[in-house]
Amino acid sequence: MFTITAVTALTVGISVYAANPFSDVSPDDWAYKAVSELSVQNIVKEYPDGTFKGEKNITRYEMAQIIAGMLAHEDQYNTEQKAVLDKLANEYADELGTLGVRVANLESKVGNIYWSGDAQFKWVQRYGETIAIVEGSIVENDYLGCMRINAHAQVNDRTYVEGLLRSNINFTYDFNPDDKSRVYMQKLYVHHDFNDKLSVNIGKYGQTFGQTGLLFDGEVKGIEAIAHFNDAANLTVGFGRADFRTNDDVVYARLDGQNSNGRFKYDLEYINNYPESYREFQVWGIGLTIGLTDKIDLFGDYYKNVESNAFYKRPDSFIAGIGFGHQNDEQVGSYRIAVSYVNVRLGATTYHYKHDVSPIEGLSSGGRHIKYWLLETDVTLDKNVRLHGEYAFDVKSNQPRFIFRNLASLSLNYVF
C-alpha cells in the first residue's frame, strides 16, 4: 500500500499532455491522466502488445523499474517527495542493482539533509485618514524582506528532524539595530512515524487552524500526535505553548479530512488555554472548502469563544469567500483570485492570522469589532516565482480611529 501511495504522490502536480500509448486505457478511465503522465515521463511502459494491463499484479523487478524511472527525475521533486523516493529506493535496492541502476549512494542519501527555502520582498500600504503609530513614528507604508532556509534531515525510514531558520529585514526603518531576534529558528522539531496510522511531532512546529488561517497560523512549542485514519478523517491532538495572545499554554484537537477528489475539505477544532484557572480563550471552530467546479470553490471558517470578556458574551469570528483558479509555483501563468468577507470580535482571535495585511490588528489598539472585505490574488510569473497581492477594503469598526481605513500589500515570493 505504501508503494502505490508513494508513486502516486511523486507524480502529483506534473502536467503532461500527450497521446495515450496504451490500447486498454481509455480517456474515460479514472486512472487515465495518471497513467498517461507516467508513460510520458518514461516511468512506466506498455507491454509488447501495447496494453497497460492495469488488473495485473506487478513483480518487484517491475516495481524497481518504475523507481528507476523516478530516480531519473529526482531533481524535480520537493524535499518530502525526495524522502519518499529514498525510502522506495532503499526498499528495492537489490532489484535496482540487478537491473544495473546505480544505487551505491543510496545509503549515504538516507539520512542526508535536504535543503530548501524561500525569500519574500513585500510592500505594505496603509490608506485613509487614520494610520498607525509605531514607536512614536507615523507609518504609512513598509518595505519588508524575509528569507527562510529549511533543513530536512532524514534520520531513518520513520524519523526526520526539520529546522527552519528565518531572517527578517525592514528596508524602511529599524526599531532596534542591535535586535538579534530578526534572525531566529522559526521551527525546530522531530517527526516520528510509529506506523502508517500514527505519528508525532515534538519541538517547535508549524500549525494552522481552519481552511484560511484566520484564527491562527504560526508555531507551537510542544508535542502533537496525529492519527491517520484515511483521507476522509485525521485526528490531531496537541499540547504546548503558542503565541495566541501572551505566549499561552494551550491544548488543541482537530479532526480534518477531504473526499477522494479533494474538492470537499473540512476541519473541526477545539482550542483552549491551560490551566483552566487562567482560561480566557476556549474556542470551537469549523471550516469548509467546497469545490463547485475544478476551478471555482467556496471556503470559510467560523469560531466561537465560549468564554466571555468585558465587552462580549461568547464572542465569535468568521470568514466566508469564493475563489477562482489554482496557482502552482511550477506552472508559469497559473493563478488564483479570491474575495472574502471577514467579521471578527475581540476575544475571538489570536492576532496571528495567515494574511499579510489585516485590520484585525486594530483589535489590539482599542477596537472591539471589525468587519471588512479582503481581495487576494496569486500568479506564477516564472518557475518558483510568485506574485501575491492583498487588499482589505470597506473596513468598519465600532472605534474607527483605532484602525486603518484600507490596507494593501504586494509581494514577490521566490522558492528554491
N, C-alpha and C positions, 0 to 999 in steps of 0.2 A: 504493500500500500504506500509506504514511504517513497519507493522508487517512482511509482506512477505520479504521485503528487509532486515530487521534486522536478521531474521532467516537464510537467505542465507549468510549474512556477517559473522555470528557467526560460520558457518561451513566451510567457505572457507579456504583452506590450509591444511585440515586434510586428509591425505591419508589413505584409508582403502581398503583392498582387501578381499572381501567375496562374497559368493554366493548370488544371488538376491533372496530375500524372497517373492517378490510379483509376482503373476502369470500374472498380467496385465501390467507389466512394462518390456519391452524387452531391451536388450543391445543397440538397435538402437534408442531408445527414447532419446530426447535431455536432459531429466532430470534424466536419468538412474544413472549416477555417484552420483549426489547429493542425490537422494532418497535412494540409497544403503548405502551411508555413514551415513545418518540419522538413518537408520534402525540398522546398526551395532553399533552405539552409543546408541541405545535404546531410541532415541528421538521420533521416530515415529514407530508405529506397524501396522501390517496388520489387515484387518477386519477378522472376523471368517472364511470367505470363502477363505482367502489367497490373497485377492486383495488389491490394494492401493486406487483405486477409485479417481484418480487424477482430474477427471472432477467434483467431488462433493464438494460443499462448506462445510467448517467445522464450527462447533459451537464454541462459546467462551470457553466452557469447554474442547473441543478437543484442542484448541489452548493453553489453560492453561496446559494441559498435556504435550504438546511439550515443553513449557517453563520450566516445572518441570524437564524434561529430560536434558535441557541445564543447569539448575542450578546445576545438579549433576556433570557437567564438568566445573564448573566455574573457577577452578584453571588452566585450560588450555588456558584461554583467555587472551589477552593483555588488556591494560588499556582502550582503546577505546571500545573494544568488551564488557568488563565488564560494562561500562557505558550504552551501548545499552541494555544489559541484565537487568540491574537495571530498565531501563525505561520500558521494557516489563513486568517485574515482578510487578512493581508498577501499571501498567495499568490493569493487570489481577489479582490483589491481592485478590479480593473477590472470584473469581473462584478457585484460588490456595488454599485459605483457606477452601473452601468447599471440595476440593479434599484431604484435610489433609496434604498439603505441608506446612512446617513450614515457615511462612513469617513474623514472629513477628519482625525480624531485618531488614526488607526491608526499613522502613523509616529511620533507622539510616544509612543504606548503601547509600541512595540517599543523595548526598552532601558530602560523605566521601572523603578523599584524598586517591587516589591510587598511590602507589609509584612504580617506575621502574627506570632502569638506565643501564649504560653500562660502561665498562672500556677498555682501549686500551694500549697495550705496543708495541711501534713502533721503528724499527731500520731503519735509513736512511743512505744510502751510496752514495757518490759522486765520480764519476770516471773521469779520464782524466788529462791532463796536467794543465788545468785551474780549480781552485777551488775557493770557495767563501771566502771573507774576512769579518769576522763578529767581530766588535768592536776590530779590531787590531789582531785577532787571526785567524789562518788558521783552517778551519773546514772541515774535510773530511767526518766525519760521526757523526750522532747524535743517542742517545738512549733516547726516549721520552716516557712520560706516560700521560694519561688523564683519568679522571673519571668524570662521569656526573650522577647526581641524578635528576630524573624528578618527579614532583608532579602534579597530575591531580585532581583538586577539582571540583566535580560536584555540582554546586550551586543549580540548579533546572533542570527540564527536557529540558530547552532550553539554559542554560548558564553554562559554566565552566571556571575556571581560571587555567592556566597552567604555571608552573615555572620550569626552568632548571638551576641547579647550577652546575658549571663546575670548575674543578681544573686541572691545567697543571703542569707538572714537567719535567725538563730536567735532566736525570741521568748523563749527561756528564759534564755540567758546569752550572753556574748561571750567568746571565747578572748582576743582582742586587738582592742579597739575601734578601733585605728588600722590594722588589717589591710585594705588596699585590694584584696586578692585576692578579696574577696567579690563584686566586680563585675569581670567579665573577658569576653574573647571566647572563647566555648566552641568556636565554629567560624569559620573564615575560609578559603575555598578558591575556586578557579576550576574550572569544569567545561567541558570541550570535547568536542563530538561530531565526530570525523573523518568519520564516515558513520553510517548506521543500524546498523552492526555493531560499531563500535569507539569507545570514549570514554575520557576520562582525567580524574582529579581530582588537583589539586595544591594543597597547603596543609595546613590543619588541618581534617580532615573526620571525620564520624562513621563508626564501623564497629562492627558487631555480628556475633559469631560464633555459629553454631548457630541452632536454632529457638527457644531460650529465652533466650539471652544469659547463660547460666550461666558460661561461661568468660570472656567479655569483652563489655562494652557501654560504649563510650566513644569517645575521639577518637584519631586517628593524625595526627602531623605528618609528612607525607611525600608520596609520589606513588603512585597506583594506576591501572592500566589495566584496563578492563572490556571483554571481548569478548562481544557479544550474538549467540549463535547462533540461538536461538529460546527460547520459554518453557520448554522442557524442559532447556536447557543454557546456562549463562552462566558464564564464567570470569573471575575477578578475581585479579590478581597485584599485590602492592604491597610497598613498602619505606619504612620511616620510623621514627619514634621514638614509642613508645607507653608509657604508664604501666602496663605489665604488672606490674612489681614495683618497679623502681627507675629508671623512665624509660628503658627499654631501647631499643636499636636492634633492629628486628625485620624479618624478611621473612615474607610470608604468601602463601598461594594458596588460593582457594576455587572449587569447582565447585558450582553450585546450579541448581535449576530446579523445575518443577512440571508436572503434567499439565494437560490442556485445561480441566477444570472447577475446578482449584485445590484439589481435595481431597487430593491427594498432593503433598507437598513434600519436598525432600531437600537436603542440603549435605554436601560432603566438604571437609575443611580441613587445612591444614598451616601451622604457625606455629613459628618458632624465633628465638633470639637471634642477633645478628650483632655482631662477627665470631665465627667458630667457636671461637677460643681462649677466649672468655668464655661459651660456650654452656652454659646450665643448664636451658633451657626449650625443648625440641623436641617439639612436640605434634602428633599426628594426631587428627582428630576426624571424627565422622559424626553427622548429625542427621536426624530424620524427623518428619513430621506426616502422619498418615493419617486422613482423614475417613471415619468409619464410616457416618454419615448426614449430612444437611445441617446437623445441629445438634451431633452428637457426634464428637469427634476424639481420637485418641491422639497423643501427642507425646513426644519425648525427644532427648537429646544424650549422646554418650559421647566422652570424651577420654582419650588415653593419652600420657603424657610418656615418651619412650623414653630420656631421660636419668635417672640415679639421683641420690638425695641421701643424707644421713647416716641417714635413717630408713626410706626405702622404695626398693626397686629398681623402677624404672619405675612410678611412681605413676599412678593413674587417677582419674577422677571421672565421675559420670553423674547424669542426672535423667530420670525417666520419669513420665508423668502422663496424665490424661484430662480433657477439657474439655467443657463443655456450653454451647451458645448462642454468639451473636455480638454483641458490643457495638459500637454505631455512635454516634459523637458527634452525628450529625444526626438520629437516630431515638430520640425520647423513649421510655423504657421498655425499650429493648433492653438486654440483659445478657449476661454470661458468668461462669461459675464453673468453677474448675479445681482439682484436687488433684494433687499430685505428690510423689514420694519423691526425696530428694537424698542423694547419698553422695559425699563429697569427701575426698581425701587431700592432705596437704601436698606441694606440688610440682606439683599438677595444677590450679592456679587462679591467676588474676591478681589476685584481690580486687576486681575491677571488674565485678561482676555487675549484671544488669539489675534485680533485685528491690530494693524499698525497705528491707526488713529481711532479714537472713540471719545465721545462726550461723556462717557461713564466716569472719566476722571473727575468730572465736576461733583460727583457724589462725595469725594474726599475733601472737597473745598466748601462744603456748606449746602450743597444740593441734596434733595431728598427723593426726587422723582424725575427721571429723564426719559424722553421719547425722541426718536429720530429715525430717518431713513438712511440706509447705507448702500452705496453702489460700489461693487468690486469688479475688477477685470484683470485677467492674466492672458498674456500672449507670448509664445515662444518665438523670439527674434532669430535665434540661431541655436544650434545644438547646445543644450545645457545653459542657455542664456534666456532668462525670463524677465519680462517687464510686468510689474504688478502695480495696480493703481487702486486707491480707495477714496471715496468722497462721502462724508457724513453731512447730511443737509436736513433742513426743516427741523432744526433742533428745538425742542420745547422742554421747559423745566419750571418747577414751582418757584425757583430762585434763579432767574436768567443771568443775574450779574455774576454768578459764580462759574459760568461755563462759557465755552466758545460758541459762537453762532453756527459756524460751519468749520469742518476740518477736511483737509485733503492730504494725500501722500502719494508719492510716485517713487518706485524703487527699481533698480536693476539688480537682478539676482543671478549669480554665477555658481554653477555646481561643478565640482571636479573630484 
